[in-house]
Amino acid sequence: MRLLTAATCLLLAAAAGAGASHWLAQPARAPDGPAPTRAAVALEGAAELALPRAARAALPARMEGSPVPSLAPMLESVTPAVVNVFARQTVRQRNPLQELFGMPGMPQQQVQQSLGSGVIVDAERGLVLTNNHVIENADGVSVTLADGRTLEAELVGADPDTDVAVIRIPAENLTALNLADSADLRVGDFVVAVGNPFGLGQTVTSGIVSAVGRSGLQGLGYQNFIQTDASINPGNSGGALVNLRGELVGINTASFNPRGSAAGNIGLGFAIPANLAREVMRQLMAYGEVRRGSLGLDGEDITPFLARQVGLAENQRGALVARVYRGSPAEAAGVRPGDVIVAANGQRIDSAQALRNLEGLLPVDQQVSLDLLRGDQRLTLRAVLKAQAKEIDGGQIDPRLQGATLTELPERFRQQGLFGVVASKVAPGSRAAASGLRAGDRIGQINRRNVADLPSFRSALASPPRELVLSVARGGRFGYLVME
């Protein structure tokens, strides 16, 4: 530890000495970026004056007979595997001048480009891991390698709910990173982030693991993040988080700043663990999608009111089981309504969302150990997850929904407090279309009864009601549809 601390101080001193005159003579900046502030230049100048001339000229390769520690040898094998990802999307825009003067004209097309990063994980097959949000809705994706080559990429598959995507590039003379067992990561381990922040080009930052198993971040889907204080900025998304052995431990995904990304990095970065990325990639390669398991139950948060109703302490944490579906893994395991699930696979469960998050991160046929409270008893039950349906044919549930395909609401929207199911497709001329249902409508209630997801939607129509009224959100508007 002392050796690493001394090395860090030495490297910082080297950076200050080598960079001071460079700042003054030629300010370091992106080709079109802002020049450094006066305060930054003054600070660097002060560092130059404080260092002896010999220290500014060069640092010795050895100190007292021992080599100076450096990350450079490790990074020489890592950086060729980290790539820049450019996603292109063509958007149609109307010309406001033509509309102002009532002139006819065709909508103009404009190509928008987003920047991100990626990691080569299979050199033979040319497989690259990146974030879904980097390539989402792209018409084309290109990859620039560390050696300057630019290659067109094809999409293998993507999973929006974990924000993982796999793309493929021509497999010629590529370098790949080995994936580490991210379960071995501990708080305090040193890590290095490599990516393309702000489009500047390949950049390396370092830090430590600040936390593991982080969840509860709004709008980021299923979550089991590695938190790090290594700087992760816009453009780093999809890049590599590596350990000191140069192994991939995570895919950089997000950073947090209450003032927005333009305010800079404040040491709160998040990465998808390598183990989760590996499993998502395996399923995308095998099935073209991710097949998630489900317990088959509805959970609720324990409010003080609910705690009093069921005889729990007001500070009790967990997920209160509100409903167990017939034929579900939860029913087979012996879970009952009124049970409180306090842990799953040894991981503490503080809320219904925490339980749902854990379910979404586990594959089909995975065994789950549930610790729960039932009155004064503390029980441990074991369930084997079954596949959860991603979409259902509305006409098979109720004839009045004929022509509608219903899908689960993406998890990132559930993190924002939304619930229900989405009418992803509505066939023209169908019975559902005739009643006014449109593709993209979010259905939150059936006959004024909340529906959280597809199982609860199906359960609400287990006994077909005489009248079927849907509460629908469309864009920013809400209304009711009477299905005929």
C-alpha positions, -999 to +999 in steps of 0.1 A: +000+000+000+028+024+008+045+016-025+013+024-044+008+057-025+043+068-031+039+059-068+008+079-070+024+110-056+054+105-079+032+102-109+012+133-099+045+152-095+056+140-129+024+151-146+026+186-130+062+190-140+059+177-176+026+195-183+033+229-168+053+244-196+031+227-221+000+245-206+018+279-209+033+274-243+004+256-260-029+252-240-041+216-241-076+214-254-097+196-280-095+211-315-128+230-310-128+230-272-123+258-247-089+270-236-079+264-200-089+289-175-065+316-161-067+298-127-056+265-143-027+281-161-016+299-129-018+267-109+003+248-135+029+277-135+032+275-098+039+238-099+067+245-124+083+270-101+081+246-072+099+218-090+137+216-095+148+220-131+161+184-131+126+171-121+110+190-149+134+176-174+129+139-167+121+114-140+144+085-133+133+051-144+144+037-110+144+051-075+169+037-050+174+006-073+137-002-077+116+006-108+091+034-105+056+018-105+035+026-135+002+015-151+017+020-185+027-017-191-008-029-182-025-002-203-004-011-234-023-044-235-057-029-226-060+002-248-060-016-282-091-035-271-111-003-263-128+013-293-147+045-302-183+039-313-201+062-336-239+058-341-257+075-369-294+083-371-312+100-399-340+123-387-366+142-408-370+179-401-393+205-417-380+237-430-395+265-408-390+292-435-410+271-460-438+267-434-437+304-425-443+315-461-466+287-469-442+272-495-445+236-503-414+215-496-402+181-486-390+175-451-352+178-449-331+149-437-304+154-412-279+128-399-272+130-362-243+112-347-237+101-311-204+091-296-195+064-272-171+036-265-169-002-267-147-031-256-135-060-279-142-092-259-138-118-287-110-111-313-118-141-334-154-133-339-150-095-337-175-091-308-177-058-290-196-050-258-211-015-255-241+002-240-276-001-256-281+037-252-250+043-273-264+025-304-302+027-297-323+036-328-291+040-349-293+035-387-256+027-388-228+021-364-190+024-371-161+016-348-127+033-347-099+012-333-070+024-313-047+020-344-069+044-364-088+019-385-126+026-389-149-004-395-186-007-400-203-027-373-235-048-373-258-052-344-259-087-328-284-079-301-293-054-274-310-055-240-324-021-230-333-031-195-296-038-186-282-013-211-260-039-227-255-043-265-233-065-286-220-054-320-197-073-345-169-059-366-147-076-392-123-099-372-088-090-385-058-084-362-080-075-332-070-074-295-096-085-269-098-082-231-104-112-208-135-108-186-127-111-149-150-126-122-166-093-111-180-111-080-145-110-066-144-072-066-141-055-032-146-019-021-112-003-023-098-023-052-080-001-077-097+002-112-090+021-144-116+034-168-108+037-205-130+054-231-137+083-254-151+112-232-165+141-250-151+127-283-116+138-273-102+104-281-090+075-260-086+086-224-076+068-192-087+077-157-081+058-125-097+053-091-111+027-067-142+006-064-165+028-042-193+003-038-207-029-053-242-041-059-254-005-062-291-001-072-320+024-068-308+048-095-338+063-113-343+054-149-315+029-155-334-004-157-323-035-138-293-025-116-264-042-100-237-015-106-201-012-096-196+023-083-163+040-088-146+074-083-127+069-116-139+098-138-166+086-162-179+114-185-202+116-215-186+094-243-171+070-218-204+050-220-196+014-232-159+017-223-138-006-201-134-007-164-104-029-158-085-041-127-047-038-123-042-071-142-058-055-173-090-077-170-124-063-178-144-060-146-172-037-159-187-017-187-188+020-179-224+032-181-233+063-163-221+091-140-241+111-115-241+149-110-271+168-097-261+197-119-260+176-151-232+162-172-220+196-183-210+204-147-183+177-148-174+146-129-178+144-091-165+109-086-198+090-089-195+067-118-213+034-125-204+003-145-222-029-154-204-058-138-186-081-162-205-112-149-238-096-158-225-083-192-212-119-199-246-135-192-265-109-213-241-114-242-245-152-239-282-150-242-282-124-270-258-147-290-279-178-283-315-164-285-313-129-299-329-117-266-326-120-229-349-145-212-356-134-177-371-155-149-400-146-127-413-157-093-449-150-103-460-128-075-470-091-069-451-073-041-459-041-023-437-017-003-444-018+035-459+015+045-466+024+081-503+019+073-497-016+058-474-025+087-502-018+112-528-037+091-507-069+090-491-066+125-456-056+115-432-032+131-435+002+114-398+001+105-399-033+090-383-035+056-390-060+028-415-067+000-450-076+012-465-104-010-499-090-022-507-118-047-493-152-058-502-163-093-516-198-099-490-222-113-462-198-105-428-207-090-438-188-059-469-209-054-449-241-059-424-229-033-452-223-007-452-185-007-485-170+005-501-136+003-492-116+034-456-130+036-428-105+038-397-113+017-367-098+035-339-115+015-333-134-017-301-154-024-287-138+007-292-102-006-313-080+016-347-069+001-359-035+013-388-029-011-409-044-039-387-027-065-356-043-050-373-078-054-383-070-089-348-058-097-333-090-084-357-112-104-348-092-136-311-099-132-316-137-129-320-161-158-347-187-164-344-219-143-322-202-117-330-214-081-337-186-056-336-189-019-362-167-002-360-156+034-394-144+046-415-135+076-449-152+081-464-139+114-438-148+141-421-173+119-390-168+098-389-192+069-365-200+040-382-213+008-366-222-025-382-214-059-370-221-095-377-191-118-398-196-148-397-175-180-417-144-179-437-135-210-426-104-228-457-100-248-492-115-251-519-115-277-547-094-263-574-113-282-565-145-263-572-128-230-604-109-240-621-108-275-625-070-271-587-067-273-584-086-306-556-071-327-536-057-298-502-070-288-494-061-252-458-059-239-441-052-206-432-016-198-394-012-201-378-014-166-362+021-170-397+036-171-407+016-140-377+032-122-394+065-129-426+055-111-446+044-141-465+011-143-488-009-166-484-025-200-478-011-235-499-018-266-469-023-288-489-032-319-525-026-329-536-041-362-555-017-385-592-025-388-590-048-357-616-047-329-591-030-305-583-003-331-621+003-337-624+011-300-596+037-302-566+018-289-533+029-306-498+015-308-477+030-280-506+035-256-497+026-220-525+009-201-524+015-164-558+004-152-586-020-161-620-009-148-601+015-124-580-013-110-542-008-113-523-033-134-486-033-128-474-058-155-485-085-179-493-111-151-515-087-133-531-076-166-539-112-173-551-118-138-575-088-139-592-104-169-592-140-156-630-136-153-641-114-183-659-083-170-692-072-184-677-038-193-641-033-202-627+002-196-590+009-200-571+038-185-547+049-212-517+073-213-509+086-248-481+111-250-487+136-222-525+129-221-546+105-201-580+092-208-604+062-208-613+038-236-644+017-235-636-015-254-665-027-275 
